[in-house]
Amino acid sequence: MMEIKQRIEEIFSELVELNEYIYLHPELGLKEEKACKAHVDILRKYGFDVEEQFIGIQTAFKATYDSKKAGPTIAVMAEYDALPDIGHGCGHNMIGSVSTGVGIVLKSYMETLGGKVIVLGTPAEETDGAKVDMAEQGVFADVDVAMMAHPSSKTSISIESLAMEAIEFEFIGKAAHAAAMPEKGINALDAVIGTFNNINALREHITSSTRIHGIIKEGGVAANIVPERAVAQFYIRATTKTYLKEVIEKVKNCARGAAMATGATLTIRNYEKSYDNFVKNNNFNNIIEKNFDLFGMGPVEERKSNLGSLDAGNVSQVCPTIHPMFSITETDIPAHTRAFAEATLTPYALQKMKAVIGALTQTGIDIINDQELLQAIKQEYNKTEK
């Protein structure tokens, strides 16, 4: 442990500068040019082979160090996109700085221990989730385990999230004078309202943890014109990817029934990328909990179910993944606020940043050194419902 702390200390001033630079230059998803370059520059400096514009995404990168010796491949995921108006209110400046730090320190051990470490720059977690594309395109096919850590007001090991799809229903009807000739029209807004009513009836017959929430995006242009076009958008969430597929088909049938009842024409599409549920791995969580304790990250709290969704869930569907939360505040500060963004620069947060780099690095070393541990993680993963 002392050696890891010393190696972190040697590079920590650069990581602090990286964290502050990205905080001061917040960029929205898929526009993180300054942040991406800052990560790439420091990783190249420390001997990583960097592929920019990775998988065709302008602000994504893949930084690789291959020891050319037998051993596992460990991926560390960096985020660095900001939120509109409030900047890094989710602390992604610190997520990326932690991940790059872990990659650099872990590389120094792999020179002797063997294996490969990959630092992945994953843009747009808040919007279009680059991890979704990476998972779909096989980026993690040869990865043994993936890691990252997210700042929070609380420290917790196990995270749960819902699988999610974003579905849009567009109904096309026929315009007519709503008073003089309503019989000549086909009311697309009625089809949208019918869809909402059908979904409300469906709620009795789905699990209580399932979430369906939507809006009417377009509902007509004037009260005296029968609406010829109406659009509704929904997020549909469930605890597993498998069950989500069942629910989505039922929701689509709600819209199909409404279209049939009104005579409107229906078009269905996904208007955002789909996020998968996060697959928990107890063996993996146990080792990171041990190392959180070792590096003074406590107290660790029981993680309650997160009824939101995140693109790391898609990674967890293709390889064992950890996504612990680590406290950077001494009081409870809500995420997605300016106050939380400011907290990423405090001495307390930087102390925790240093500790979590150590804990993740030690976790990588444990996995390299203990083949039985890695096999236990993989065996549990293969048996877990996705």
C-alpha positions, 0 to 999 in steps of 0.5 A: 500500500505504501508503494502505491501511495508513493507512486500516486504522490509522484503524479498527483499534482498533475492530476489535480491540475487536470481536475481543475482544468476540466472544471474550469472548461466545462464542455457538453457531451460530444463537445469535450475537446479540451478535456479529451486533449488534456487526458490524451496529453498526460497519458501519452506522456506516461507511455500509453499508445493513444487512439484518438477519435475512437470508434468514430467519436470525435472526443473519445479515446483509447489509451493502451499499455500492453506489458507483452506479458501474460495477464488480464486486461483491465479497462478503466473508464474516464468521463469528462462531460459537463451539464448545461449551465452548471458545469461539472455538477456531476463531478465528471472532471474528477471521474476522468482524473481518477481513471487516468491516475489509476491507469498511469499507476497501474501501468507502472506495476504491469511492467513487472506483473504483466497484463494490459491496462486500457484507459477509455475516454467515454464522452457524453454520459449525461446524454448519448452515452459513448459506452453504449456504442463501445459495448455494442461494437465489441470494445470490451470483448477482450476485457477481463474487468472494467472499473470506474468510480463516481464522486458523491456525498456518500461512499458506497460500493454496490450500485444498481440502475434500471435498464432504460429505453427512450421511445417516441410515438408519432401519430399522423392524422388528418386536419379539418375544421374542428367545429365546421367539419370535425367528421372529416378529420383524424385526431392525432392528439386523441391517439396520444391521449389514448396511448397515455390512458392505455399505459395507465391501465397497463401499470396494474399488470407490471412490476412495481419497480418498473417506471414509465414516464412520458410527455406530449411533445407535440399536440396540434397547432390551434384549438379550431384545427383537428390535430393532424400530427402529435408526438409523445415521448416516453422513458421506460425502465425496468430492473433487467434488460430481459424484462424491459423488452417485455414491457416495451412490447406492451407499451408499443401495443398501447400506442398501436391500439390507440392508432387503430381506435382513431385511424391515425398512422403510427411511427415508433422510434428510439429517440435516445440511446438505450441504457442497460441495467447495471449487473452487480458482481458481489466478488468484485464488490467485495475486493473493492470494499476491502481496498476502500477500507484499506485506503481510508475511504470509509464509512461505506454505506449500503447502496440503495437501488438507483431508479435512474439509468447510466451507460456503465450498465451497458458495459456491465452487460458484456464484462464484470464492472464496478462503479462505486461511489466515493464521498467528496463532501463533508456535508450532504450536497446534491449532485447536479448542482453548482455547489457539488461542482465546486466541491470537486476542488476542495482539499477534502475532495482531493484527499478522497480522490487520492485515496480512491485512485489507490483503492482502484489501483490495488484492486487491479493489482489484486486481480492480476496477482490472484487468478482464483479471484478473477475466475470467481468474479467471472463465474459469478458474472456468467451465472447472473441474470442480465 
